[in-house]
């Protein structure tokens, strides 16, 4: 190899010989040695280095594909979970709406029942009051009738003091009161 550099570096052109490789400054023996070294290097790289590098690349590619598959599966699971969540939310909204509707209906029924009970109670209280008033009026009439009879009897006895007896007075008073009714 040094010979080649010295040939190019010399100012004098080398003498042409009959061999074309020599005229170009290529040593045949050196070329054969370099070719053999290259083949050995290629063999050794192919035998020991390339398999390790290819295995590392293949492992890396497998990890990447594994990660991609895991990401796809996670995305599918997320979509399924989202669909389940939406279905659950829809069901919960429906149930909540039903519960609110039922509660409103029950509240309305309770109010109507309370109103009906209050109405019945008020009607009963009014009826009892009417009965009490009727009893009080009847008692007052009886009392008034007795008092009136007594007063009329006294007035009649004063007016007829010497004319009739008490039996006659009572009979006349009763007849007069009945006529007045």
C-alpha positions as CSV (number, residue, x, y, z in Angstrom):
1,X,0.0,0.0,0.0
2,X,2.8,2.3,0.7
3,X,4.1,1.5,-2.8
4,X,0.9,2.9,-4.3
5,X,1.1,6.2,-2.4
6,X,4.7,6.6,-3.3
7,X,4.0,6.0,-7.0
8,X,1.3,8.7,-7.0
9,X,3.5,11.0,-5.0
10,X,6.6,10.8,-7.1
11,X,7.1,13.4,-9.7
12,X,8.4,11.1,-12.2
13,X,6.2,8.8,-14.1
14,X,6.9,5.2,-13.6
15,X,8.1,3.2,-16.5
16,X,5.4,1.4,-18.4
17,X,5.7,-2.3,-18.1
18,X,3.7,-4.9,-19.9
19,X,1.4,-5.5,-17.0
20,X,-1.7,-3.2,-16.8
21,X,-2.0,-3.7,-13.0
22,X,1.6,-2.6,-12.5
23,X,1.2,0.4,-14.8
24,X,-1.8,1.5,-12.7
25,X,0.2,0.9,-9.5
26,X,-1.7,-2.1,-8.3
27,X,0.2,-4.9,-6.7
28,X,-1.4,-8.2,-7.5
29,X,-0.2,-9.9,-4.4
30,X,-1.5,-7.1,-2.3
31,X,-4.8,-7.1,-4.1
32,X,-5.1,-10.8,-3.4
33,X,-4.3,-10.3,0.2
34,X,-6.8,-7.4,0.6
35,X,-9.5,-9.5,-1.2
36,X,-8.9,-12.4,1.1
37,X,-9.0,-10.1,4.2
38,X,-12.2,-8.6,2.9
39,X,-13.8,-12.1,2.4
40,X,-12.6,-13.1,5.9
41,X,-14.1,-9.9,7.3
42,X,-17.4,-10.4,5.5
43,X,-17.4,-14.1,6.8
44,X,-16.7,-13.0,10.4
45,X,-19.3,-10.2,10.3
46,X,-21.9,-12.5,8.8
47,X,-21.1,-15.3,11.3
48,X,-20.9,-13.3,14.5
49,X,-21.9,-9.6,14.2
50,X,-24.8,-9.6,11.7
51,X,-26.8,-12.3,13.6
52,X,-26.6,-10.4,16.8
53,X,-27.5,-7.1,15.1
54,X,-30.4,-8.8,13.2
55,X,-31.6,-10.4,16.4
56,X,-31.6,-7.1,18.2
57,X,-33.4,-5.5,15.3
58,X,-36.0,-8.4,15.2
59,X,-36.5,-8.2,19.0
60,X,-37.0,-4.4,18.7
61,X,-39.4,-4.9,15.9
62,X,-41.3,-7.6,17.9
63,X,-41.5,-5.2,20.9
64,X,-42.8,-2.5,18.7
65,X,-45.5,-4.8,17.2
66,X,-46.4,-6.0,20.7
67,X,-46.8,-2.4,21.8
68,X,-48.9,-1.6,18.8
69,X,-51.1,-4.6,19.4
70,X,-51.4,-3.7,23.1
71,X,-52.3,-0.1,22.2
72,X,-55.0,-1.4,19.8
73,X,-56.4,-3.7,22.4
74,X,-56.4,-0.9,25.0
75,X,-58.2,1.4,22.5
76,X,-60.8,-1.3,21.8
77,X,-61.3,-1.9,25.6
78,X,-61.6,1.9,26.1
79,X,-64.2,2.1,23.4
80,X,-66.1,-0.9,24.9
81,X,-65.8,0.7,28.4
82,X,-67.1,4.0,27.0
83,X,-70.1,2.2,25.3
84,X,-70.8,0.5,28.6
85,X,-70.6,3.8,30.5
86,X,-73.0,5.4,28.1
87,X,-75.4,2.5,28.3
88,X,-75.2,2.6,32.1
89,X,-75.7,6.4,32.2
90,X,-78.7,6.0,29.8
91,X,-80.2,3.3,32.1
92,X,-79.5,5.4,35.2
93,X,-81.2,8.4,33.6
94,X,-84.2,6.3,32.7
95,X,-84.4,4.9,36.2
96,X,-84.0,8.3,37.8
97,X,-86.8,9.7,35.5
98,X,-89.0,6.8,36.5
99,X,-88.3,7.3,40.2
100,X,-89.0,11.1,39.9
101,X,-92.3,10.3,38.0
102,X,-93.3,7.7,40.7
103,X,-92.4,10.1,43.5
104,X,-94.6,12.9,41.8
105,X,-97.5,10.5,41.4
106,X,-97.2,9.3,45.0
107,X,-97.0,12.9,46.3
108,X,-100.1,13.8,44.2
109,X,-101.9,10.8,45.6
110,X,-100.9,11.6,49.1
111,X,-102.1,15.2,48.7
112,X,-105.4,14.1,47.2
113,X,-105.8,11.6,50.1
114,X,-105.0,14.2,52.7
115,X,-107.4,16.6,51.0
116,X,-110.1,14.0,50.9
117,X,-109.5,13.2,54.6
118,X,-109.6,16.9,55.5
119,X,-112.9,17.3,53.5
120,X,-114.4,14.3,55.3
121,X,-113.2,15.6,58.7
122,X,-114.5,19.1,57.9
123,X,-117.9,17.7,56.8
124,X,-118.1,15.6,59.9
125,X,-117.2,18.6,62.1
126,X,-119.8,20.7,60.3
127,X,-122.4,17.9,60.7
128,X,-121.6,17.6,64.4
129,X,-121.9,21.4,64.7
130,X,-125.3,21.3,63.0
131,X,-126.4,18.5,65.3
132,X,-125.1,20.4,68.3
133,X,-126.9,23.6,67.1
134,X,-130.1,21.6,66.4
135,X,-129.9,20.1,70.0
136,X,-129.2,23.6,71.4
137,X,-132.0,25.1,69.5
138,X,-134.4,22.3,70.6
139,X,-133.3,22.7,74.2
140,X,-133.7,26.5,73.9
141,X,-137.2,26.0,72.4
142,X,-138.1,23.7,75.2
143,X,-136.8,26.1,77.7
144,X,-138.5,29.0,76.0
145,X,-141.7,27.0,75.8
146,X,-141.6,26.2,79.5
147,X,-140.7,29.8,80.4
148,X,-143.5,31.1,78.0
149,X,-146.0,28.7,79.6
150,X,-145.0,29.7,83.0
151,X,-145.2,33.4,82.1
152,X,-148.5,33.0,80.3
153,X,-149.8,30.9,83.2
154,X,-148.8,33.6,85.6
155,X,-150.3,36.3,83.4
156,X,-153.5,34.3,83.0
157,X,-153.7,33.6,86.6
158,X,-153.4,37.2,87.4
159,X,-156.0,38.0,84.8
160,X,-158.5,35.3,85.8
161,X,-157.6,35.3,89.5
162,X,-161.0,34.6,90.7
163,X,-162.7,33.0,87.7
164,X,-161.0,29.7,87.1
165,X,-158.9,27.1,88.8
166,X,-155.3,26.1,88.0
167,X,-156.3,23.1,85.9
168,X,-158.4,25.2,83.7
169,X,-155.6,27.8,83.4
170,X,-153.1,25.2,82.3
171,X,-155.5,23.8,79.7
172,X,-156.2,27.2,78.3
173,X,-152.6,28.2,78.2
174,X,-151.7,25.0,76.3
175,X,-154.5,25.6,73.8
176,X,-153.3,29.2,73.3
177,X,-149.7,28.2,72.8
178,X,-150.6,25.5,70.3
179,X,-152.8,27.9,68.4
180,X,-149.8,30.3,68.3
181,X,-147.5,27.8,66.9
